[in-house]
Structures are given as structure tokens and as C-alpha cells.
Amino acid sequence: ILTGTDPVFCAGLDLVEAGRTKSITDAAEMLFGGFGGLSFRRTLNKPVIAAVNGPATGGGFELALACDIVVASRDATFALPEVKHGLSPLGGGAANLARVIGYQNAMLLMLTGRTFSAVEMKDLGFVQTIVDPKDVLDTAISLAREIAANSPDAVRCAKAQAKLGLELGWQSANKGSLLLPEVGVAAMFAGSNFREGPRAFKEKRPANWK
């Protein structure tokens, strides 16, 4: 679970520091090494939940974008204001946002630099759950426990398959997911959890995942 210290989720890039950047190499080092290691990591198969407790701006928005599920406070806001400051969203926003909320919606958000409410972002499909500010972290923890109650092999595999589908398209991903070891389908079939799930269902008891 990724969250911030109240009342802000993450305010994003230090613009003063960004102004000292002298080359594209400097910018790449700053971007690829930051964002909690999430924005440019495509092989993380453990689910990550964003518990957005306040403003998620610039890089903070891109951190939430890199997560799998977004739980937001009613008071949370979302913005990619980079164009207002002579920048573009380089931490995954420009490349990935259109895949989540659609091209035109992404253009509206990025090209205006406008701030959107949690309700507006839920309408766009970016936020999955909106709760009172005091309930953001507890809701995310409850959701994490619900996920953790399932087969860890199957959860990792399902996320990897979904990511592969975004990268390759669903037809290539369907075939590739059976062959690529990093997706984990073969490991899922070979693991004890693959047998434990049907056994627990047959015996009408909770599964004991390994």
C-alpha cells in the first residue's frame, strides 16, 4: 500500500531542483531512479494499492497511476500540471494515462494542467473507491487483505497477464503468457496452490495457501 503523510499524498517534483537539470541524461537519472521505483518497473507482480489521502500532483499523480488499484479520499485531487511549468509528464503520465482513462480524457488532463476531483477521476475510471478521509488507509488495508486471502501464485499471474495484455494486445498476451516464465503460468500450474484451491473447494473449507 502506497500512501502519503496527511494532508498530502504526494506533491511531485521539486521544481526548483528540476530547474537545475542541465541535460536529458540528468533528467533520465532523476526520473528512472525516483517515483518509488514504480513508474518504470514493468515486472512487479505484487499488487500495489494507492491510498490517496490528499492532493496527488505531478509525480504524485504518476505514482498513483503506477499502482494497480486506487482508493481515494473525498478530499483528494489529481493533476498533471507540468505544462504550466514548461515540462511534460515524464514519469509515466504521458505514456500510460491514455491507456487508463482514454486518449481524449488524458489529453484534457495533461494539456490543460487542470486539477480534477476524486469524483471526476472515478468517473474516468482512474479511481476505484472513494471514502471519507479518515477511512482511506483502513479501506486500502481491507482491500489488501481481501486480495491476500487468494492464491498468491494466481494473483501474481493474473496481474502479470493483465500487464502483458496492455503491452502486447490481448491475442499476443494470451499466447505469450503461457510461454514467458516471468508471467508465472507454468509456476502456478506446478505449485501446490494449484492443487490446494480445488481441494479446498471440494472439501468446503478455506484454502491453506503456501
C-alpha positions in Angstrom: 0.0 0.0 0.0 1.3 3.4 -1.0 0.1 6.4 0.9 1.2 9.9 2.0 1.5 11.9 5.1 -1.7 13.9 5.7 -2.9 16.1 4.3 -0.9 15.4 1.0 -0.5 12.2 -0.9 2.5 13.5 -2.9 3.2 16.9 -4.3 5.5 15.7 -7.0 8.7 17.1 -8.4 10.7 19.8 -6.7 10.5 22.4 -9.5 13.5 24.4 -8.1 15.6 21.2 -8.3 14.2 20.5 -11.8 15.3 23.9 -12.9 18.9 22.9 -12.2 18.7 20.0 -14.7 21.2 20.7 -17.5 20.8 17.7 -19.8 18.5 14.9 -20.8 20.9 12.5 -19.1 20.4 14.3 -15.8 16.7 14.2 -16.3 16.7 10.5 -17.1 18.8 9.7 -14.0 16.4 11.7 -11.8 13.2 10.1 -13.3 14.3 6.5 -13.5 15.7 6.5 -10.0 12.6 8.0 -8.4 8.9 7.5 -8.1 9.4 4.8 -5.5 10.8 2.6 -8.3 7.3 2.0 -9.6 6.7 4.1 -12.7 9.3 2.4 -14.8 9.1 -1.1 -13.3 7.1 -3.4 -15.5 7.9 -6.7 -13.8 6.5 -6.1 -10.4 3.8 -8.8 -10.0 2.9 -8.0 -6.4 -0.3 -5.9 -6.3 0.2 -2.2 -5.2 -2.7 -0.2 -3.9 -2.6 3.6 -3.8 -4.3 5.1 -0.7 -4.6 8.7 -1.9 -5.2 10.7 1.2 -4.9 14.2 -0.4 -3.5 16.0 -3.4 -1.7 13.8 -6.0 0.1 16.3 -8.2 2.6 15.7 -11.0 4.9 12.9 -9.9 2.5 12.1 -7.1 -0.2 11.5 -9.7 2.2 9.3 -11.7 2.9 7.3 -8.6 -0.9 6.6 -8.2 -1.0 5.8 -11.9 1.7 3.2 -11.5 -0.4 1.4 -8.8 -3.0 -1.3 -9.6 -5.9 0.0 -7.6 -6.6 3.5 -6.3 -8.5 4.2 -3.1 -9.1 7.9 -2.7 -10.3 10.3 0.0 -13.2 12.5 -0.9 -10.8 15.4 -0.5 -8.2 14.0 -2.8 -7.3 15.9 -6.0 -5.4 14.8 -9.1 -3.4 16.9 -11.5 -0.6 16.8 -14.0 0.3 20.5 -14.1 3.7 20.1 -15.8 2.7 22.0 -19.0 2.1 25.1 -16.7 5.8 24.9 -15.7 7.5 24.2 -19.1 7.6 20.4 -18.6 5.7 17.3 -19.8 4.7 14.4 -17.6 7.9 12.2 -17.9 7.3 9.8 -15.0 4.8 7.6 -16.8 1.9 10.0 -17.1 2.2 10.9 -20.8 2.9 7.3 -21.8 0.4 5.5 -19.7 -2.5 7.7 -18.8 -4.3 7.3 -22.1 -4.4 3.5 -21.6 -6.2 4.0 -18.3 -8.7 6.8 -19.0 -8.7 7.0 -22.8 -6.8 9.3 -25.2 -9.1 12.3 -25.2 -9.6 12.3 -21.4 -5.8 12.0 -20.9 -5.3 15.0 -23.3 -7.8 17.1 -21.4 -6.0 16.4 -18.1 -2.4 16.8 -19.4 -2.7 19.6 -21.9 -4.7 21.9 -19.6 -2.9 21.0 -16.4 -6.3 21.2 -14.7 -7.0 19.8 -11.3 -9.6 17.0 -11.1 -11.5 15.9 -8.0 -11.7 12.3 -6.8 -15.3 12.0 -8.1 -14.2 13.2 -11.6 -11.3 10.7 -11.6 -13.7 7.9 -10.5 -16.0 8.8 -13.4 -13.0 8.4 -15.7 -12.1 5.0 -14.3 -8.9 6.1 -12.6 -10.2 5.8 -9.0 -12.0 2.7 -7.9 -13.2 3.6 -4.5 -13.9 7.0 -2.7 -14.2 7.1 1.0 -14.1 9.6 3.9 -10.6 10.9 4.6 -10.3 9.0 7.9 -11.1 5.7 6.2 -8.6 5.8 3.3 -5.9 3.7 4.8 -8.2 1.3 6.5 -10.1 0.7 3.3 -6.9 0.0 1.4 -5.8 -2.4 4.1 -9.1 -4.2 4.0 -8.8 -4.5 0.2 -5.2 -5.8 0.5 -6.4 -8.4 3.0 -9.2 -9.5 0.6 -6.6 -9.9 -2.2 -4.1 -11.7 0.2 -6.8 -14.3 1.0 -6.5 -15.6 -2.5 -3.8 -17.8 -4.0 -0.6 -15.7 -4.2 0.5 -17.6 -7.3 -2.8 -16.9 -9.1 -2.8 -13.2 -8.0 0.8 -12.7 -9.3 -0.1 -14.5 -12.6 -3.3 -12.5 -13.1 -1.5 -9.2 -12.7 1.3 -10.2 -15.0 -1.2 -11.4 -17.7 -3.1 -8.1 -17.5 0.2 -6.1 -17.8 1.2 -8.2 -20.7 -2.1 -7.6 -22.4 -1.6 -3.8 -22.1 1.9 -4.2 -23.6 1.2 -6.6 -26.4 -2.5 -6.7 -27.0 -4.8 -9.5 -25.8 -4.1 -12.1 -28.5 -0.3 -12.0 -28.2 -0.6 -11.8 -24.4 -2.8 -14.9 -24.3 -0.2 -16.9 -26.2 2.8 -15.3 -24.5 1.5 -15.7 -21.0 1.7 -19.4 -21.4 5.3 -19.4 -22.5 7.0 -16.5 -20.7 8.4 -17.6 -17.4 8.2 -14.1 -15.9 4.4 -14.3 -16.2 4.3 -17.3 -13.9 1.6 -19.5 -15.5 3.9 -22.6 -15.6 4.9 -22.0 -12.0 1.2 -21.6 -11.0 0.3 -25.0 -12.5 3.4 -26.6 -10.9 2.8 -25.1 -7.5 1.0 -26.7 -4.6 -1.6 -23.9 -4.5 -3.0 -25.0 -7.9 -4.0 -28.3 -6.2 -5.0 -26.8 -2.9 -7.6 -24.5 -4.4 -9.8 -27.2 -6.0 -9.2 -29.5 -3.0 -10.4 -26.8 -0.6 -13.5 -26.1 -2.8 -14.3 -29.8 -2.8 -13.9 -30.2 1.0 -15.9 -26.9 1.6 -13.1 -25.3 3.7 -10.9 -22.2 3.4 -7.8 -22.8 1.3 -4.4 -23.0 3.0 -2.2 -21.1 0.6 1.6 -21.5 0.6 
